[in-house]
């Protein structure tokens, strides 16, 4: 994928270029979120997107989104143009508080990407 010189958004050069996405998962307790990961992978596959990174966060349910290093690392992938989107299995993966989810979504969009919830 190359960058368009007039814009900071990734530019797809051909049909072979695919959107790179980060899957962000919240680990609750000692259980690995296998089902959620497979769901996000299937979603990406359905849209012909490549998963460039899978992040599993142990602190997702204990701190606000802006204080989670693993979530901020996923956002940094979008900022650096290595990924164009962050996939999450549900809004509550980011935050059960709607305002916090919306704020993080705006940060992703401001970075030039989008936040996609795979389950409604």
SVG drawing of the C-alpha trace seen along z (x, -y; Angstrom):
<svg xmlns="http://www.w3.org/2000/svg" viewBox="-27 -17 31 37">
<polyline fill="none" stroke="black" stroke-width="0.4" points="0.0,0.0 1.4,-3.4 0.4,-6.8 -1.3,-9.4 0.9,-12.5 -2.1,-14.8 -3.7,-13.0 -2.6,-11.2 -5.0,-8.3 -3.7,-5.0 -4.3,-4.7 -5.0,-1.3 -3.0,-0.9 -4.7,2.1 -7.1,4.9 -4.3,6.9 -3.8,4.3 -6.0,5.0 -7.0,3.0 -4.9,3.9 -6.8,4.1 -6.0,4.6 -8.2,6.9 -8.6,5.7 -9.9,8.1 -10.5,7.9 -9.4,10.8 -11.7,11.4 -10.3,13.5 -8.0,16.3 -9.9,17.2 -8.5,16.3 -11.3,14.7 -11.1,17.4 -14.7,17.1 -14.4,13.3 -11.1,13.6 -12.5,16.1 -15.6,13.9 -13.4,10.8 -11.2,12.9 -14.2,14.1 -15.5,10.6 -12.2,9.4 -12.1,12.3 -15.7,11.5 -14.5,8.1 -11.2,9.3 -9.2,7.4 -5.9,8.6 -5.4,8.8 -2.0,7.2 -2.1,7.4 -4.2,9.1 -4.2,7.4 -5.4,9.1 -5.8,6.7 -5.8,7.9 -6.7,4.5 -9.7,3.7 -12.3,4.1 -10.4,2.2 -9.3,-1.1 -10.7,-3.8 -9.8,-3.5 -7.3,-6.4 -5.4,-4.6 -4.9,-1.3 -1.5,-0.9 -2.7,2.1 -5.6,0.1 -3.4,-2.9 -1.0,-0.6 -3.8,0.4 -4.7,-3.2 -1.0,-4.0 -1.1,-1.4 -3.8,-3.5 -2.0,-6.8 1.2,-5.3 -0.9,-4.1 0.1,-0.5 -3.6,0.3 -6.8,-1.4 -9.2,0.0 -9.6,1.5 -12.1,4.4 -13.8,5.2 -16.4,7.8 -18.6,5.4 -18.8,1.8 -18.2,2.9 -14.8,4.1 -13.8,0.5 -16.1,-0.7 -19.6,0.0 -19.9,-3.8 -21.3,-5.1 -19.4,-8.4 -16.1,-6.7 -16.7,-4.4 -17.8,-7.4 -14.7,-9.4 -12.3,-6.5 -14.1,-6.1 -13.5,-9.8 -9.8,-9.4 -9.6,-6.5 -11.4,-8.5 -9.2,-11.5 -6.2,-9.2 -7.5,-8.4 -9.1,-5.0 -12.3,-3.6 -13.5,-1.5 -15.7,1.5 -17.9,3.5 -18.3,7.0 -21.4,8.0 -24.5,5.8"/>
</svg>
